[in-house]
Amino acid sequence: AKKALFPEPCTLHEWSEDPKRGDQNKETGYWAHELQFWGGDLPSLTGKLGYLKDLGIDVVYLQPICKAFSNHKYDATDYNELEPQYGTWDDFKILVDDVHGKEMKLVLDGVFNHIGRRNEFVQEALKDDKSKKKGWFYLGEQYPMGFKTWGCADNLVELRLENKGLQDYIWGGPKSVVANWLKKGADGWRLDVAQEIGFDHLKGITDSAHRSKPGSLVVGEVWAYPSRWTECMDGVLNLHMGVLIFGVAEGKFPGPSAAQSVAGLIADSSTEEVLRSWIVVSNHDMPRFAHRLPDMATRKFAQVLQFTLPGSPLIYYGDELGMEGGDDPENRATFHWEKVTEDNEMLVHTKTLVAIRRRLRGLRIGDFRALASQRLMAFARFTERVQDTVVVFANGSDESVQEMVTVPDPRILGYTLFKDEFSGEELRIMGATLSCEVKPKTVRVFAMVDESDNPSGAQYKRVFGHWATFAGVLP
């Protein structure tokens, strides 16, 4: 029954078959691996939402699901139509209702820098000299294809976003593409190649989304330093933070410098903007997490940083299982359900991190402060409540490091007990310092312990935000 949805030159494959790079199809201009399909659809996804809920996921982000010719769907032929290969509008509504019923949000991929060559507006502009759609594209004999393409891809046509009619169609009008999908139940947009859309248009798209659905989220893919980009959207895909994490994990970036870089990023933007951004260590445009970091200890180290630095950790499907995969198309294989076992080391570690982040408020919404250290990436996450303070020591080197680190927060009183979330080791702060050993490729996450039933905790009676704080004490 599925085969009818994938006519030649498309090919339908068994779920267990891995994608393989192929040659370019001269008739369509697509590469063979762009036209390989495995039959996944929205009803199948809906049936697996329980797995995502059990994992602790808050937001489900889907790559493009609008009508398109390729398997990746970044070549939209109709922005406002659901791809029939994925199901019907009823299927979409069921998915939305189930996502919301499980207290999660649904974010869609908006590809508004370019469009598919087979799109009816592209074809109209190429064939009709009087068409107003001609102003939506860059056309002319100076382009080998007759139109400007994006990324050297024959089937991706760049959009002239300065055209007012095109702006109204995509985001400006009351029935725009942005508004349409939000009104149908989506909760936000991830904007593809946002840095090429530009600051002003991104602000327009974000404002439109917020008007159409208050509380909706707009984040953008930005391969640049995040500041300023975070001003025109709710946040970015923080690829910069991911690169920092890899640098520390691979021993290429000194931990103290990395901590200062994060502090600098926040100073250049804001804590809120960084918190709303997604920390990316793997996606469909790069080798998978396990491929980049095949050593389990190093990979776990990097993942702990992803979950303790400010921002929202983005898990690329299957990375929590240790799925392998190099560059496209290897990194886009089907989900390996056989790896979902109780003894999957990476899955257990991911669930542990999700649980820690859910329990420790400081890791979710806390400010960031780099702590002075000679060899460690040392930082504190803190909120208006002193009890939320979390101190993190990360050692990306191949040698154990013993250090004494100052924690310069006047609210933290002497002899306060902190406990490592992983080892269970307990340390007491003395003279605003913590001293400990951090083994190679290890992150230690120290959270404050509730000792309100003894003098170490009771001393906080007049410090705001502790379990022992007297009622009426202000921040």
N, C-alpha and C positions, 0 to 999 in steps of 0.2 A: 504493500500500500504506500509505503514511503517513496518508492522509486520514482513515482510520477512527479514528485516535487523536485527531482534532481535530474533533469534531462541533460543529455550530452551537450557540451563536453564535461559536465559535472559528473563526479563519480561518488557513489555511496559505499562506505567501507564498514567493516565489522568494528564494533566498539573496542575490541582488543588490539586492533591494528594501529600502529604508530604512524603519524604523518611523516612523509618523506618529501624532500625538495625535488621538484620536477622541472621540466623545460617549459619555455614560454609557448603558449598556444597562439600561433600566428593569426588565426581567425579572430579571436576575441581580444588578444593582447594581454590576457591574464596568464600567470604562471600556473602550472599544473597543481601545485600545492594550495593555491588559492581557491581551487574548484573541487577540493576533496571535502566530503561531508561524512558525518557519522550519525546523523539523525536525531541529535538532541533537540528537545523542544520545551516549551513552557510547562505543559503538564508534568513532564519528567522532573523539571526543576521544583515545581510545587510539591511533588511527592518526596523530595529530599530536604525540604525546609527544616524538618525535625532535626536532621544532622547539624545544620547550621545553627539552629537554636541551642542545641546541646553543646556545641563548640563555644557558644557565648558571643555570637556575631550580633552586632547592633545594626549594621547597614549592609544590604546586599547590593552590590554594584554590578550591573550587566553591561557588557560591551554592546555595540549597536544592535538593536532588534528591529529597526525599520527595514522596509523592503529594499533589497540590494541584490546584486548578482553573485558576489563572492561569498566565501565562507566567513570572512572577517567582518563584512557589512560596513566597512568604512567607505564604501562607494555607493552611497544612497541613491536609489532610483526614485524613491518617494518617501520623503521625511515623515509624512503623516500616516503612512500605512504600515501596519504590522507585517513583518515577513511571514508569508504563509507557511514556510518551512518550520516556523516556530509555533504555529497554532493560530487560533482565532481571537477576536476581541473578547469573547467570553472566557477563553483561557487566560487572557491577560488580567481580566477582572478577578478571576478566581485566585490567580497568583497574588495580585495586589491585596486582596482581602485576607489571604492567608499570611502574607508577610506582616501586615498590620495586626492581624489577630495574634501573632506571635511576638508582638511588640518590637518589630524591626522596621526599618525604613528601606525604600527602594530607590536607588539612584541609577539613572540611565546615562548612556554615552551620547553626547551631542557632538556631531562632526560637522561644524559650521564653517570651516576654513576651505573645504573642498567638497565636491559632490561627484557622483558616478557619471561617467560619460553616457550611459544609457538613460539617464534621467530625461524625462519628457521636456523639461525646460531647456536643457542643453541642446537636445535635438531640434527643438523649435527655433532656438537662437541660430543654429547652424543652417537651417533650411529656409527660414523666413526673414528676409532683410528688413521687413517692417515690424518685426516682433519687438515688443518692449523688453522681452527677456534678453535681448542682445546686451543690454546694459548690465546684466547680472554677471557677465563673464569677461575675461580678457581674450578678445578674438582678433585675428589678423594673420596676414601672411608671414609675419616675423616669427610665428610659432610653427614648428614643424608639423604639428597635428592640426593647425588651424585655430588652436586655443591653447592657453597657458595651462600646463599640467603641474601637479604638485608632486614633489619627491621623485621626479623622473619616472613616474608611473603613468603610462598611457591612458589609464582608465580613471584617473582622478583629476577632475577639472577644478582649477582654483576659482573661488568666488570673489566677485568685486563687492566687498562688503560696504563700500562707500555708497552704493546705490540705495536710495531711499526705499524703492519698491521692494528690494531684496531684504532690507532691514525689517520692513513691516511683515514680510512673509515669515522670516525666521524668528524674530523676537519682538518687533515693535507693535504689531497689530493685536487686537483682542482675540483673534483666532490664529495667532502665530503658532509655529511649530513648538516653541518653548511652552506656550500656554496650553496647547492641545494635550500634550502628554501629562502635564501636571494635573490638568482637570480630569484626566482619565485615571488618576490615582498615583502616579509617580511622585516621589518626594523631593527630587532634586536632579541636578545635571552634573556630570563630569565632562568638561569641555576638552575635546581633542586639540592638540597642538595650540594651546591657548596663547602662547607667546607670539604666534603669527596672526592672531586675531587683533591684538593691540589693546592698550589700556582703555581707550574710550569705548570701543565696541564691547569689551568684556563688562565694563560698568553698565552699559545699556542692557546686555543680556541678563546680568545679575538683578538689576532693578526690575526688569520685566518679570523674571521668575518670582521675585518677592511680591510683586503686585498680583500675579496670577494665583500664587499660593503662599500666603504669609507663613514664614517659618521654613520655607523650602531652602535647600542647600545648593550652592554653586561652587564647585571647585574646578581648577584648571590644571591641565598638564603643562608644566613650565620647566623647560630645561635651561634654567637661569637662576641667579640668586633671587630668592623669593620676595624680598622687600619690594614694595610698590605694587607688585602683582597681587599681593594679599590685600591691598587697599581696594582694588576694583572687583574682587570676588570675595566670597566668604573664606576661601582658603585656596591652597594649591596642592597638587601632588608633590610633596616635598622630596624631590629627587636629590636635592642638595644634601638633606639630612641622611638619606640613604648612602650617598657617596662617602660622607664623613664616617658612617658606621663601618662600611667596608674598609676604609682607610685604617681605622683603629684595629679592626679585627685581623687585617692582613699585615699589621705591623708597619704600615707605610706612613701613618699619621700619628704623631705623639699624642697620647691621651690628654695631657694638659692643654695642648694647642687645640684639640678638638673641643674640649669643654669651653675654651674661650671663644671659639668660632660660633658655638651655639648661643653663648651669651651675646655675642655681637649681632647675630641674626635677630634676636629678640629686641635688642636695642634699636636696630634699624627698622623694625616693623612694630610688633607688639606681642605680648604674651598671648592675647586672645587670638590674633591672626595665626600664630604658630600652632596653638592648640587646635584650631579648626582645620588645619592642614593634615593631609594623610602622609605618613612616613612610608616611602616606597623602597623596598629592597629587592623586589622582583615583580615583573609583569610580562606582558606578551611581546614587549620590544627588547627584552634582554634575556640572557641565560637565566634559567631558574636558580633559586636560592641554593639548592643542593648541588647544582652544577658549578656555581661560582665558588661555593664553600663546601667541598666534599668532606672535609674533616668535621665530624659531628661536634666536637668540643668548640671549634671555631664558629660553627654555624649557630650553636646554642648561645655562644657569647654575643654574636651579632643580634640575635633575636631578642635577648634580654635588653640590649640597648634600645632596640626598636620599641619595646614596650615600656621603657622607663624614661626615655627622653620626651620632651613636650611635643604632643601631636597625637594623631590617631593612627595606630598601626594598621597598615593595609596588608592583608594576607591574600596573595594570589592563589587561586584555587589549587589545591594539591600540594602546596608548599608545606602545609602543616603535616603532610604525610611523608615528606622527603622525596617527592616526585622529582625525577631527573629531567633534563632537557636543555640543550644548547640554544643557539639562535633560532629564529623563525625558520621552519615551522615546528621544530622539535619541542619548543616551549609551549606549544598549543595543543598538546595531546589530550585525549579524553581522560576523565577523572578515573583514577585507579581505586575502585571501591574495595578491591581485595586487600588493600593496604590499611583499611580502617579496622584495626585490631586493638585490643586492650594493651598489647605489649609493643605497639609501635612507639619507639622512643621519641621521635619527633612530635608525634601527635600528643603524647603524654606531656611533653615539655610545653607545647603550645597551650594546652588546656590549663596547665599550671600557671603560665604567664597571664592568661586571660583572667583566671580567678584572682590572682594577686592584684592585677590592675583594677578589677571591679571592687575589690575590698579596700584598696588604699586610695582614698580620695585625692591625696596629694599627687599621685601619678596621673590621675585623670584630668584634673583641672588646676594643678599647682603651678605656681611661678617657678622659674629656674634660676639657680645661682651657681656659677662655676666656683669650685673650691680650690684654693692654692695647693698645688701638689707638684712634686718633681717628676714623677713617672706615671702616675695614675690619671685616668680620666675620672675626676672626682667632681660630684655636683650634688646639690640639694634641691628637692622639690618641696614647696611649702605653700600654705594657704593662710587665710586670716586666722585659722585655728591651729594652735601650736601642735596639737596632737596629730595633725596630718603630716607632719614633717617626715620626709624620707631622705636618707643619705645614701648615695650610690658611689661605690668605688669599682672601677673597671680596669683590669690589667690585660692589655692586648699583647703584651710581650711574651716571650718564651721562658721568662724567669720569674720566680716568686718575688714579690715586692712587699717590704715592710715599711709602713709610713705612719707618721703622726700628721693628721690633717685638722686644721682649724675649721670649725663650723660657726661662722660669725653671725649667730642669731641670738640677740639678747633675751629673747623669750625662753630659750632652752636653758633650764636651770641645771646646776651642778649635780652630778651623780644620777642623772636621768638614764634609764635603761633603754637600749635599742637592741633589736633582735634581727638577725639575718634571715630573710624569708626563705632561703634555700638550705643553709646548713643548720639553722637554729641556734647558732652561736650568739651569745649575748655580750654586749659591751656597754660600759657606762661612760658617759661623757664627763670628762674631767677638765676643768679650766677651759671650756669651750673647744675641746679637742677630742677626736676619736683616734685611737691607734689600733691598727690591725694588720694582719698579713693577707695578701691577696695572691692566690696562686695563678700560674699562667693561664691565659684565655679564660678568665673567670670574672664574673661580675658579682659583687656583694651588695645586697639591697637591704639596708637597715631601716626598719620602721620603729617608731616609738612604741613602747609597751605601756599598757594601762597598769599603773601601780597606785591607783587612787586610794587603795586600802592600806598603804604604808607611808612613812614619812617622805620617801622619795617622790611619791605622787602627790601627797597632801600639800607639799610646798607650793603647788601651782594654784592654790585657792584664789589668788588675786591676779592670775595671768589668764587672759581670755583664751577660750577654745581648748581647754584640757578637761579630761574626764572629772577632775576634782575641782574645777573652777566654781566659785560661789556664784549663785544666781545674781544677776544685775551687773556683773563685771563686764565692761565694754572693751572692744578691741583697742 
